Amino acid sequence: MQRNRTTSRRWAGAVLAAAAAVAVVLGPTGATAAPTTAAEAADLVAQAGQELTVLDEQVHEAEVTVAGLQQAAADARAAADAAYAEVARFEPQLISIAQTGYTSGPTSGVAAFLTSESAEDFVQQMTTLDMIADHTDQVLGAVSAARREAVAAQEQAEAAAAQAEAALATLQEQQAAVQARVDQYEADFTRLSAEERAVVTTTLAGPTIAPPPVEQVVARAPSAGAGVIIEAALAQVGAPYVWGSSGPNGFDCSGLTQFAYAAAGVSLPHSSRAQAGMGVAVSRAELQPGDIVYFYSPVSHVGIYIGNGQMVHARTFGTPVSVTTVDMRGYAGARRIL
């Protein structure tokens, strides 16, 4: 019973911590002075774009957290079902014990002594009675333990389901709030001149580089799997940036890496920060085609290295999937997942 209480406390603590992670997705929007020049307007739009990158990643992390809570609820329900099945498994033995008591009546040591024909017979009857009593005690003890386990598992399942539902509702509210900020950003971006939009795009996404021939890049890949990833990523060049999307008709940064790695049979979470913690760290000098490169602290952007100091990525609103230098602003590190 103590083990059940301890497990429940640990589980509940983990769930509350996860739910708290979902609840802090959005921070307040800071007040800024109205721009007085076109350059200031472009700079403010670029700042807003970077803030949206951070919010985008926070939403993805919250989505991963909600998925974990939902899985915890499903696991807890499965544990409860298994525990109740264990209780049901003892039912035939309980029925047999009850029937034996009803048809044979209570048997005691005195009765055994009075009905014994010899000392040896008495010892044999007492041994049998002890065995029956021990078996009955074992069955009843096992049933009691199984019932406690089932009740604890059921309570955990109900708590997990409630936490998952609450976290999902919070996430949906915050997604709507982020979408409102996205709409405002896109409206501000549209009001800029073509030249100003180009400045914002370069500031956020680095210079756009003509993609190299796919066969050349794939030939440089260190493995067949890396070649598949690179080919899948480069095939998306020109696809629109779509917040929260992992394709096939649009991508955000971690959605593109998730999509490309899936082509090689590798499952990645839709979170740049989570992806930046996978595999093994590699230095800038050790980069190989297919490695994931990540940016900023905390991490809020990822791309796929394709060699020659270049990467393919989905960076920001209004800018399609493109190739740029891996040394764009904010470079923070790289991971080799294959």
C-alpha positions as MATLAB code, in Angstrom:
seq = 'MQRNRTTSRRWAGAVLAAAAAVAVVLGPTGATAAPTTAAEAADLVAQAGQELTVLDEQVHEAEVTVAGLQQAAADARAAADAAYAEVARFEPQLISIAQTGYTSGPTSGVAAFLTSESAEDFVQQMTTLDMIADHTDQVLGAVSAARREAVAAQEQAEAAAAQAEAALATLQEQQAAVQARVDQYEADFTRLSAEERAVVTTTLAGPTIAPPPVEQVVARAPSAGAGVIIEAALAQVGAPYVWGSSGPNGFDCSGLTQFAYAAAGVSLPHSSRAQAGMGVAVSRAELQPGDIVYFYSPVSHVGIYIGNGQMVHARTFGTPVSVTTVDMRGYAGARRIL';
ca = [
       0.000    0.000    0.000;
       2.892    2.313    0.804;
       4.347    1.632   -2.645;
       1.052    2.647   -4.270;
       0.918    5.917   -2.321;
       4.541    6.711   -3.183;
       4.002    5.957   -6.867;
       0.848    8.069   -6.902;
       2.659   11.030   -5.328;
       5.503   10.807   -7.843;
       3.094   10.503  -10.746;
       0.941   13.379   -9.517;
       4.017   15.588   -9.113;
       5.146   14.841  -12.654;
       1.703   15.603  -14.048;
       1.431   18.904  -12.186;
       4.870   19.941  -13.429;
       3.901   19.051  -16.990;
       0.613   20.908  -16.733;
       2.475   23.946  -15.433;
       4.695   23.850  -18.520;
       1.611   24.164  -20.704;
       0.294   27.060  -18.636;
       3.235   29.396  -19.281;
       3.292   29.407  -23.068;
       2.477   33.061  -23.564;
       3.990   36.108  -21.943;
       2.707   39.665  -22.166;
       3.470   41.697  -25.252;
       5.853   44.494  -24.396;
       4.804   48.039  -25.211;
       6.936   49.810  -27.815;
       7.015   53.361  -29.123;
       5.501   53.998  -32.530;
       8.169   53.984  -35.283;
       9.077   57.368  -36.750;
      10.960   56.081  -39.812;
      10.610   53.227  -42.273;
      13.819   51.699  -40.915;
      12.408   51.711  -37.395;
       9.205   50.092  -38.656;
      11.188   47.343  -40.360;
      13.243   46.802  -37.206;
      10.107   46.490  -35.072;
       8.620   43.971  -37.496;
      11.854   41.958  -37.363;
      11.723   42.002  -33.550;
       8.114   40.810  -33.658;
       9.112   38.027  -36.034;
      11.792   36.838  -33.624;
       9.327   36.944  -30.721;
       6.919   34.822  -32.748;
       9.698   32.296  -33.312;
      10.040   31.923  -29.544;
       6.277   31.675  -29.053;
       6.036   29.138  -31.859;
       8.559   26.930  -30.081;
       6.797   27.328  -26.733;
       3.540   26.205  -28.313;
       5.267   23.156  -29.792;
       6.731   22.283  -26.414;
       3.273   22.617  -24.898;
       1.886   20.299  -27.578;
       4.517   17.704  -26.695;
       3.591   18.104  -23.023;
      -0.119   17.659  -23.728;
       0.619   14.569  -25.814;
       2.599   13.196  -22.862;
      -0.295   13.848  -20.488;
      -2.716   12.166  -22.868;
      -0.397    9.152  -23.100;
      -0.106    9.085  -19.311;
      -3.898    8.981  -19.077;
      -4.047    6.128  -21.583;
      -1.323    4.218  -19.714;
      -3.105    4.738  -16.399;
      -6.371    3.473  -17.862;
      -4.576    0.403  -19.191;
      -3.042   -0.195  -15.749;
      -6.466    0.090  -14.132;
      -7.955   -2.371  -16.623;
      -5.121   -4.817  -15.963;
      -5.555   -4.460  -12.201;
      -9.296   -5.128  -12.383;
      -8.627   -8.106  -14.650;
      -6.313   -9.457  -11.932;
      -9.140   -9.127   -9.400;
     -11.471  -10.991  -11.765;
      -8.902  -13.780  -12.125;
      -9.409  -14.713   -8.453;
     -13.195  -14.968   -8.782;
     -13.307  -18.763   -9.411;
     -11.117  -19.389   -6.356;
     -13.310  -17.164   -4.200;
     -16.418  -19.007   -5.381;
     -14.746  -22.346   -4.613;
     -13.802  -21.227   -1.100;
     -17.337  -19.991   -0.453;
     -18.899  -23.217   -1.762;
     -16.564  -25.370    0.352;
     -17.511  -23.473    3.482;
     -21.233  -23.798    2.681;
     -21.263  -27.547    1.870;
     -18.716  -28.792    4.385;
     -19.312  -26.413    7.244;
     -16.539  -25.117    9.483;
     -13.874  -27.652   10.369;
     -11.757  -27.246   13.476;
      -8.903  -28.965   15.257;
     -11.360  -30.348   17.821;
     -13.464  -31.931   15.111;
     -10.362  -33.437   13.565;
      -9.351  -34.905   16.941;
     -12.801  -36.403   17.540;
     -13.011  -37.962   14.090;
      -9.442  -39.215   13.891;
      -8.894  -42.969   14.047;
      -5.275  -42.607   15.094;
      -2.613  -40.073   15.996;
      -1.236  -40.359   12.481;
      -4.687  -39.686   11.023;
      -5.086  -36.677   13.338;
      -1.739  -35.200   12.210;
      -2.710  -35.731    8.599;
      -6.075  -33.991    9.057;
      -4.469  -31.061   10.889;
      -1.847  -30.713    8.145;
      -4.608  -30.643    5.542;
      -6.549  -28.048    7.532;
      -3.457  -25.853    7.831;
      -2.844  -26.110    4.103;
      -6.446  -25.151    3.330;
      -6.257  -22.200    5.731;
      -2.955  -21.030    4.294;
      -4.309  -21.278    0.747;
      -7.440  -19.366    1.704;
      -5.397  -16.660    3.411;
      -3.114  -16.383    0.385;
      -6.039  -16.059   -2.009;
      -7.825  -13.493    0.125;
      -4.590  -11.537    0.626;
      -3.897  -11.540   -3.101;
      -7.441  -10.394   -3.847;
      -7.161   -7.582   -1.315;
      -3.851   -6.415   -2.800;
      -5.232   -6.611   -6.325;
      -8.260   -4.547   -5.332;
      -6.065   -1.856   -3.756;
      -3.914   -1.771   -6.882;
      -7.002   -1.485   -9.078;
      -8.472    1.366   -7.045;
      -5.150    3.253   -7.071;
      -4.764    2.756  -10.819;
      -8.309    3.952  -11.433;
      -7.698    7.093   -9.384;
      -4.519    7.787  -11.342;
      -6.342    7.283  -14.643;
      -9.078    9.726  -13.686;
      -6.537   12.316  -12.486;
      -4.444   11.912  -15.647;
      -7.466   12.342  -17.889;
      -8.515   15.494  -16.032;
      -5.020   16.981  -16.262;
      -4.766   16.166  -19.970;
      -8.138   17.766  -20.704;
      -7.250   20.910  -18.718;
      -3.843   21.190  -20.401;
      -5.385   20.745  -23.836;
      -7.930   23.482  -23.159;
      -5.136   25.828  -22.016;
      -3.075   25.013  -25.087;
      -5.985   25.689  -27.442;
      -6.565   29.090  -25.843;
      -2.909   29.971  -26.184;
      -2.761   28.784  -29.785;
      -5.579   31.205  -30.558;
      -3.695   34.022  -28.818;
      -0.516   33.277  -30.771;
      -2.493   33.172  -34.011;
      -3.745   36.685  -33.248;
      -0.143   37.833  -32.908;
       0.717   36.064  -36.164;
      -2.090   37.902  -37.941;
      -0.854   41.238  -36.592;
       2.716   40.477  -37.648;
       1.664   39.536  -41.175;
      -0.392   42.713  -41.467;
       2.585   44.818  -40.334;
       4.911   42.954  -42.697;
       2.593   43.524  -45.644;
       2.569   47.285  -45.016;
       6.358   47.431  -45.481;
       7.874   48.227  -48.856;
       9.500   45.447  -50.881;
      12.927   46.702  -49.860;
      11.971   46.809  -46.182;
      10.457   43.323  -46.349;
      13.726   42.057  -47.838;
      15.648   43.563  -44.915;
      13.330   41.893  -42.389;
      13.557   38.547  -44.183;
      17.350   38.639  -44.342;
      17.547   39.667  -40.701;
      15.393   36.756  -39.598;
      16.193   34.065  -42.178;
      19.641   34.895  -43.489;
      20.472   35.481  -47.155;
      18.641   33.270  -49.632;
      21.041   31.028  -51.587;
      20.198   29.155  -54.777;
      19.845   25.486  -53.798;
      22.630   23.240  -55.103;
      21.806   20.257  -57.342;
      20.197   17.589  -55.180;
      22.329   14.775  -56.607;
      25.512   16.606  -55.635;
      24.339   17.151  -52.073;
      23.129   13.571  -51.693;
      26.461   12.298  -53.009;
      28.210   14.099  -50.122;
      25.940   12.526  -47.511;
      27.745   10.290  -45.000;
      25.048    7.603  -45.184;
      22.067    6.505  -47.247;
      19.734    7.686  -44.479;
      21.289   11.146  -44.448;
      20.917   11.271  -48.225;
      17.202   10.516  -47.956;
      16.769   13.267  -45.339;
      18.573   15.868  -47.447;
      16.679   14.933  -50.594;
      13.348   15.164  -48.765;
      14.230   18.560  -47.282;
      15.498   20.095  -50.531;
      12.379   18.873  -52.328;
      10.403   21.288  -50.117;
      12.344   24.402  -51.169;
       9.751   26.974  -52.210;
       7.015   25.501  -49.993;
       5.370   28.201  -47.850;
       6.156   28.832  -44.220;
       3.074   27.773  -42.237;
       3.081   28.168  -38.486;
       2.605   24.852  -36.680;
       2.738   22.742  -39.836;
       4.834   19.677  -40.640;
       3.718   19.421  -44.254;
       3.106   18.410  -46.840;
       1.724   21.774  -48.036;
       3.725   24.031  -45.731;
       6.188   23.918  -42.867;
       7.571   25.660  -39.858;
      11.177   24.971  -38.846;
      10.820   21.865  -36.693;
       7.975   20.669  -38.916;
      10.378   20.593  -41.878;
      13.053   18.661  -39.991;
      10.405   16.280  -38.662;
       9.081   15.729  -42.194;
      12.533   15.152  -43.724;
      13.680   12.742  -41.027;
      10.410   10.818  -41.282;
      11.338   10.074  -44.909;
      14.298    8.118  -43.517;
      12.151    6.347  -40.932;
      13.286    8.511  -38.005;
      10.621    9.997  -35.724;
      11.324   13.456  -34.301;
       9.153   15.539  -31.952;
       7.670   18.698  -33.473;
       9.817   20.925  -31.263;
      13.116   22.600  -32.114;
      14.234   22.549  -28.478;
      13.475   18.845  -28.157;
      15.265   18.078  -31.417;
      18.295   20.053  -30.218;
      18.612   17.619  -27.321;
      18.611   14.451  -29.406;
      21.526   12.458  -30.806;
      25.080   13.636  -30.099;
      26.534   17.135  -30.172;
      28.854   18.034  -33.048;
      31.017   21.108  -33.451;
      30.728   23.574  -36.314;
      33.899   22.077  -37.852;
      32.502   18.533  -37.627;
      29.208   19.212  -39.405;
      28.065   16.606  -41.918;
      25.123   16.712  -44.342;
      21.976   15.577  -42.546;
      22.936   17.027  -39.144;
      20.423   19.236  -37.376;
      21.643   22.767  -36.667;
      19.906   24.874  -34.046;
      19.759   28.551  -33.175;
      19.294   30.995  -30.274;
      19.171   30.471  -26.536;
      16.786   29.084  -25.558;
      16.581   27.114  -28.808;
      13.794   28.343  -31.077;
      14.907   27.435  -34.599;
      16.357   24.421  -36.432;
      17.506   23.561  -39.941;
      19.197   20.697  -41.797;
      22.832   21.026  -42.789;
      23.519   20.143  -46.445;
      27.268   20.782  -46.661;
      29.464   23.638  -47.877;
      28.382   25.790  -44.952;
      24.732   25.724  -46.071;
      21.452   24.528  -44.628;
      17.829   24.212  -45.687;
      15.212   25.599  -43.310;
      11.724   27.037  -42.879;
      12.304   30.249  -41.015;
       9.582   32.857  -40.901;
       6.260   34.169  -42.183;
       6.308   35.315  -45.775;
       9.512   33.390  -46.515;
       9.264   29.953  -48.141;
      11.497   26.981  -47.345;
      14.940   28.025  -48.589;
      18.668   27.451  -48.466;
      20.900   29.823  -46.525;
      24.208   29.928  -44.698;
      24.491   27.893  -41.526;
      26.303   30.872  -40.019;
      23.213   33.052  -39.959;
      22.517   35.069  -36.820;
      21.920   33.047  -33.666;
      23.817   29.837  -34.507;
      24.057   27.833  -31.262;
      25.075   24.259  -32.112;
      24.350   21.054  -33.978;
      23.267   17.479  -33.307;
      23.862   14.261  -35.206;
      20.794   12.053  -34.823;
      21.516    9.251  -37.312;
];
